[in-house]
């Protein structure tokens, strides 16, 4: 899959394009991407996605911007797995936001990407002041010779599948429901970095995963699996949050204690799959109290894996 950081002034080849933030790549996104790749193959053109970095709400209202479900690297990996050929990561700026709907169509869709068919969500809005909608795109398609279709909402047991619904399930600790909406367990990827070594001093070595998120979609203690260390994912217990007993700067961390594992893995890029929430973070009066609770968490994690066929 090819990744571009700019839209060319003049396209060198035509595309079939989908536009969206695609945060999380949930079942609704996957249905849209399946339609995209099917249409692209039928037309003999590359399947392309345009997404935005940062999220528009991070630019205009950063305090109210939602927690990201995926980092850009994670999103790109998921898009590649869905069969996308090209991704245009468009820097969302105030200059871009001033483009009118007509200018967006002419400069980006027609000149820059030579779109022959466009797929968007049924609530897609674009252009200055969100002035463009699906009807605007239909009119533009008729004028410039490209097809337009809206992908309707995907429902799961009567619930609209959306990134917001996934965030809500994660915030409530219902990882099983989040997994149903995503079509897979929620996951976070990152490189193993050196930590403060406190886990080892109290008898529970942990892998500290580098986080590149300003805001977390979930916090707590979890039963997880970790991939990236061999053919099979490994079971473990993870802490995601600020470690209220130990943290002084309240910086969020992700650390995983892998069950029955003692290799040094600094520098490895791992993916943590969140399967079940054990409890919320708690502040303990002493390291001994923390150590006893971690022992209970590890025991509950072993029990979880004994009762469920993950591995």
C-alpha positions as CSV (number, residue, x, y, z in Angstrom):
1,X,0.0,0.0,0.0
2,X,1.3,3.5,-1.0
3,X,0.9,6.3,1.5
4,X,1.0,10.0,0.4
5,X,1.2,13.0,2.6
6,X,0.0,15.5,0.0
7,X,-2.5,15.7,-2.7
8,X,-0.8,16.2,-6.1
9,X,-1.7,19.3,-8.1
10,X,-2.5,17.1,-11.1
11,X,-3.3,13.4,-10.8
12,X,-1.2,10.9,-12.8
13,X,-3.9,8.2,-12.7
14,X,-7.6,7.9,-11.9
15,X,-8.9,6.5,-8.6
16,X,-11.8,5.0,-6.8
17,X,-11.9,7.0,-3.6
18,X,-13.4,6.8,-0.1
19,X,-13.2,9.7,2.3
20,X,-13.4,9.6,6.1
21,X,-11.5,9.6,9.4
22,X,-11.8,5.8,9.7
23,X,-10.9,5.9,13.4
24,X,-10.9,2.3,14.7
25,X,-11.8,0.7,11.4
26,X,-15.0,-0.8,12.8
27,X,-17.5,-3.0,11.1
28,X,-19.1,0.0,9.4
29,X,-15.8,1.1,8.0
30,X,-14.9,-2.4,6.9
31,X,-18.2,-2.7,5.0
32,X,-17.4,0.6,3.2
33,X,-13.9,-0.5,2.4
34,X,-15.1,-3.8,1.1
35,X,-17.4,-1.8,-1.2
36,X,-14.5,0.4,-2.2
37,X,-12.1,-2.4,-3.1
38,X,-14.9,-4.3,-5.0
39,X,-15.7,-1.3,-7.1
40,X,-12.1,-0.4,-7.7
41,X,-11.3,-4.0,-8.9
42,X,-14.4,-3.9,-11.2
43,X,-13.2,-0.6,-12.7
44,X,-9.6,-1.7,-13.0
45,X,-8.5,1.3,-10.8
46,X,-6.6,1.6,-7.5
47,X,-8.7,1.7,-4.3
48,X,-7.8,4.9,-2.5
49,X,-8.6,6.4,0.8
50,X,-8.4,10.0,1.9
51,X,-8.1,10.5,5.7
52,X,-7.2,13.5,7.8
53,X,-4.4,14.3,10.3
54,X,-5.1,15.7,12.7
55,X,-8.8,14.9,13.3
56,X,-10.7,18.1,12.4
57,X,-12.1,18.4,16.0
58,X,-8.5,18.3,17.3
59,X,-7.8,21.5,15.4
60,X,-11.0,23.4,16.1
61,X,-11.9,22.2,19.6
62,X,-9.0,20.2,21.1
63,X,-10.5,20.1,24.6
64,X,-13.6,18.3,23.2
65,X,-11.9,16.1,20.6
66,X,-12.6,12.4,21.2
67,X,-10.0,9.9,22.3
68,X,-8.5,8.3,19.2
69,X,-9.2,4.6,18.8
70,X,-6.2,4.1,16.5
71,X,-2.9,5.9,16.0
72,X,-2.0,6.8,12.4
73,X,0.3,3.8,12.1
74,X,-2.3,1.5,13.4
75,X,-4.9,2.9,11.0
76,X,-2.6,2.5,8.1
77,X,-2.0,-1.1,9.0
78,X,-5.7,-1.8,9.2
79,X,-6.4,-0.1,5.9
80,X,-3.7,-2.2,4.2
81,X,-5.2,-5.3,5.6
82,X,-8.6,-4.3,4.1
83,X,-7.0,-4.2,0.6
84,X,-6.6,-0.5,0.1
85,X,-4.0,0.4,-2.5
86,X,-3.4,4.1,-1.8
87,X,-3.9,6.3,1.3
88,X,-3.8,10.1,1.1
89,X,-3.1,11.4,4.6
90,X,-4.2,15.0,4.3
91,X,-2.9,17.6,6.8
92,X,-6.1,19.2,8.2
93,X,-5.3,22.9,8.6
94,X,-7.2,26.1,8.8
95,X,-6.3,26.8,5.2
96,X,-7.8,23.5,4.1
97,X,-10.9,24.3,6.2
98,X,-11.4,27.5,4.2
99,X,-11.9,25.7,0.9
100,X,-15.5,25.9,-0.3
101,X,-17.3,22.7,-1.3
102,X,-16.8,23.6,-5.0
103,X,-13.1,24.3,-4.5
104,X,-12.7,21.0,-2.6
105,X,-14.3,19.1,-5.5
106,X,-12.3,20.9,-8.3
107,X,-8.9,21.1,-6.7
108,X,-8.8,17.8,-4.8
109,X,-11.3,15.3,-6.2
110,X,-11.0,16.3,-9.9
111,X,-7.5,17.8,-10.4
112,X,-5.6,16.1,-7.6
113,X,-7.0,12.6,-7.6
114,X,-9.0,12.2,-10.8
115,X,-11.8,10.5,-9.0
116,X,-13.9,8.2,-11.2
117,X,-16.1,6.9,-8.3
118,X,-16.5,8.3,-4.8
119,X,-17.9,6.5,-1.7
120,X,-18.7,8.4,1.5
121,X,-20.7,7.8,4.7
122,X,-24.3,8.9,4.6
123,X,-23.6,11.8,7.0
124,X,-20.5,13.1,5.2
125,X,-20.1,16.9,5.1
126,X,-17.2,18.9,3.6
127,X,-16.1,22.3,2.6
128,X,-16.1,25.6,4.4
129,X,-18.6,25.6,7.2
130,X,-19.5,22.0,6.3
131,X,-21.4,23.4,3.4
132,X,-21.1,20.4,1.1
133,X,-23.2,17.2,1.5
134,X,-24.1,14.2,-0.5
135,X,-26.4,16.1,-2.8
136,X,-23.5,18.5,-3.5
137,X,-21.3,15.6,-4.5
138,X,-24.0,14.1,-6.7
139,X,-24.3,17.4,-8.6
140,X,-20.5,17.6,-8.9
141,X,-20.3,14.0,-10.1
142,X,-22.8,14.8,-12.9
143,X,-20.8,17.8,-13.9
144,X,-17.3,16.2,-13.7
145,X,-18.1,12.7,-14.7
146,X,-17.6,10.6,-11.6
147,X,-20.0,8.3,-9.8
148,X,-21.0,8.9,-6.1
149,X,-22.5,6.6,-3.6
150,X,-23.3,6.9,0.1
151,X,-22.6,3.9,2.4
152,X,-25.5,3.6,4.8
153,X,-25.2,2.9,8.5
154,X,-24.4,-0.6,9.6
155,X,-26.5,-1.8,12.5
156,X,-25.6,-4.6,15.0
157,X,-28.5,-5.9,16.9
158,X,-30.3,-2.6,16.4
159,X,-27.3,-0.4,17.4
160,X,-25.6,1.9,14.9
161,X,-22.0,0.9,14.5
162,X,-19.8,4.0,14.9
163,X,-16.5,5.1,16.4
164,X,-18.5,6.9,19.1
165,X,-20.3,3.6,20.0
166,X,-16.9,1.9,20.3
167,X,-15.6,4.6,22.5
168,X,-18.6,4.4,24.8
169,X,-18.2,0.6,25.1
170,X,-14.5,1.0,26.0
171,X,-15.2,3.8,28.5
172,X,-17.8,1.5,30.2
173,X,-15.3,-1.3,30.4
174,X,-17.4,-3.5,28.1
175,X,-14.5,-4.8,25.9
176,X,-16.6,-7.7,24.6
177,X,-19.2,-5.3,23.1
178,X,-16.4,-3.1,21.7
179,X,-15.0,-6.2,20.0
180,X,-18.3,-7.0,18.5
181,X,-18.5,-3.5,17.0
182,X,-15.0,-3.6,15.8
183,X,-15.1,-7.1,14.5
184,X,-12.0,-7.9,16.6
185,X,-10.6,-7.1,20.1
186,X,-9.6,-3.5,20.7
187,X,-5.8,-3.1,20.4
188,X,-2.9,-0.7,20.9
189,X,0.5,-1.1,19.3
190,X,3.8,0.4,20.2
191,X,7.5,-0.2,20.9
192,X,8.8,-1.7,24.2
193,X,10.7,1.0,26.0
194,X,12.6,1.2,29.3
195,X,10.4,2.0,32.3
196,X,11.1,2.7,36.0
197,X,11.7,-1.0,36.8
198,X,9.3,-1.0,39.8
199,X,7.4,-4.0,38.5
200,X,10.5,-6.1,38.6
201,X,11.3,-5.0,42.1
202,X,8.0,-6.2,43.4
203,X,8.1,-9.5,41.5
204,X,6.2,-8.8,38.4
205,X,8.3,-7.8,35.4
206,X,6.4,-5.8,32.8
207,X,6.9,-4.7,29.2
208,X,6.3,-0.9,28.9
209,X,4.7,-0.1,25.6
210,X,5.3,3.4,24.2
211,X,2.0,5.4,24.0
212,X,1.5,8.1,21.3
213,X,-2.0,9.1,22.4
214,X,-3.0,12.4,24.0
215,X,-6.2,10.9,25.4
216,X,-7.0,7.2,26.2
217,X,-10.2,5.5,25.2
218,X,-10.1,3.2,28.2
219,X,-8.2,2.8,31.5
220,X,-7.8,0.0,34.0
221,X,-6.4,-3.5,34.5
222,X,-7.1,-6.0,31.7
223,X,-6.6,-9.6,30.5
224,X,-4.8,-9.2,27.2
225,X,-2.9,-11.1,24.5
226,X,0.3,-9.7,22.9
227,X,1.3,-10.4,19.4
228,X,4.7,-9.6,17.8
229,X,6.8,-12.1,19.7
230,X,6.3,-15.2,17.6
231,X,3.7,-17.0,15.7
232,X,1.2,-17.2,18.6
233,X,-0.1,-14.3,20.7
234,X,0.9,-14.6,24.4
235,X,-1.4,-14.1,27.4
236,X,-0.8,-11.4,29.9
237,X,-2.3,-8.8,32.4
238,X,-2.1,-5.1,31.4
239,X,-2.3,-1.8,33.2
240,X,-3.4,1.1,31.1
241,X,-3.5,4.5,32.9
242,X,-1.6,6.7,35.3
243,X,-0.7,4.3,38.0
244,X,-2.1,6.3,40.9
245,X,0.0,4.5,43.5
246,X,3.3,5.2,41.7
247,X,2.9,8.0,39.2
248,X,3.9,11.5,40.1
249,X,3.5,13.2,36.7
250,X,0.2,11.5,35.9
251,X,1.6,10.5,32.5
252,X,-0.4,7.6,31.0
253,X,1.5,4.3,30.5
254,X,0.7,0.9,29.1
255,X,2.6,-2.0,30.8
256,X,2.0,-5.7,30.3
257,X,3.0,-8.6,32.5
258,X,3.3,-11.6,30.2
259,X,2.4,-14.9,31.9
260,X,5.3,-17.3,32.2
261,X,7.6,-15.2,30.1
262,X,11.1,-14.0,30.9
263,X,12.8,-12.8,27.7
264,X,14.3,-9.3,27.3
265,X,12.3,-7.6,24.5
266,X,13.3,-3.9,24.6
267,X,12.8,-2.3,21.2
268,X,10.3,-4.9,19.9
269,X,7.1,-3.5,18.3
270,X,4.1,-5.3,19.9
271,X,0.4,-5.2,19.7
272,X,-1.7,-5.5,22.8
273,X,-5.2,-7.0,22.3
274,X,-7.6,-6.0,25.1
275,X,-10.0,-8.9,25.9
276,X,-11.6,-8.4,29.3
277,X,-11.5,-5.7,32.0
278,X,-10.6,-7.0,35.4
279,X,-11.0,-3.7,37.4
280,X,-10.4,0.0,37.5
281,X,-7.1,1.6,38.6
282,X,-6.8,2.0,42.3
283,X,-4.4,3.9,44.7
284,X,-2.8,1.7,47.3
285,X,-1.2,2.8,50.6
286,X,2.0,0.8,50.0
287,X,4.0,-1.2,47.5
288,X,3.2,-4.3,49.5
289,X,-0.5,-3.7,49.0
290,X,0.0,-3.0,45.3
291,X,2.1,-6.2,45.0
292,X,-0.7,-8.3,46.6
293,X,-3.3,-6.8,44.3
294,X,-1.1,-7.5,41.2
295,X,-0.8,-11.1,42.4
296,X,-4.7,-11.3,42.5
297,X,-4.9,-9.6,39.1
298,X,-2.5,-12.2,37.6
299,X,-4.5,-15.0,39.2
300,X,-7.7,-13.6,37.7
301,X,-6.0,-13.4,34.3
302,X,-4.9,-17.0,34.5
303,X,-8.5,-17.9,35.4
304,X,-9.8,-15.9,32.5
305,X,-7.6,-17.7,30.0
306,X,-8.4,-21.1,31.5
307,X,-12.1,-20.4,30.8
308,X,-11.7,-18.8,27.4
309,X,-10.2,-20.1,24.2
310,X,-7.9,-17.2,23.5
311,X,-4.2,-17.7,22.8
